[in-house]
Each structure stands twice: as structure tokens, then as C-alpha cells.
């Protein structure tokens, strides 16, 4: 992965977060509320955005400091975490497949590992 790809991913995932969040808030709010999934949906969107912003920061840092090769690992972990954590919660909200809730912790672990990877990658700054 390169700094350019990380920043492109942040742009795409950020725009998807806006679209999914707006769609859920305006078109699906009542359905999510009736299903008792509004909080779950908001958590998925929130964590997606936190990590999109972090991903953008990592891309910028790597563009400025290309010798910090470990930032690529951080980006991969966060990308996987966003897809698995937020993605499984979106699937749960929109389909009612409750088993998807069991997948979310795997994504959460990837997000956590990404933060640890960041700490390791910048240890010599």
C-alpha cells in the first residue's frame, strides 16, 4: 500500500460513510428505530468515520515520512477493521441477520491492532 492509495481509500470510505449515514438518517430512520437498530447503525457510521479520519492522517504522514513503512500495516488493519466491524453492523441493521453481530468483534480487534501498529510504526519519530 502507498500513501496515495491510503488517501484514496480514505476519500472513498469517507464518501461512503456520508452516503450511508445520510441514507440511514433520512430514509431508514424509522425502520432502524422500530427494529431497535438505530444505535447499532450510528455506532457503525461513527467508527467508520473515526478510522477514515485516522486513515487520512496516516496517508498524509506516510507521504511526508515515506521511511515509516509500518504505516502500510496500520492502513491494512484499519481497512480490514472498517470493512468487518462497520460492514457487519450495517448488514445486521439492514438484514436482521443477528449472527453478523458475532463478526463485529473481529473487526474491532483489527481496529485495535491498527492503533498498536501505528504506535509501533512511529516509535522512532
Secondary structure, DSSP 4 states (H G I P E B T S, - for coil): --HHHHHHHHHHHHHHHHHHHHHHHHTSHHHHHHTT-HHHHHHHHHHHHHHHHHHHHHHHHHHH-TT-TTHHHHHHHHHHHIIIIIHHHHHHHHH--GGGGGTHHHHHHHHHHHHHHHHHHTTT-
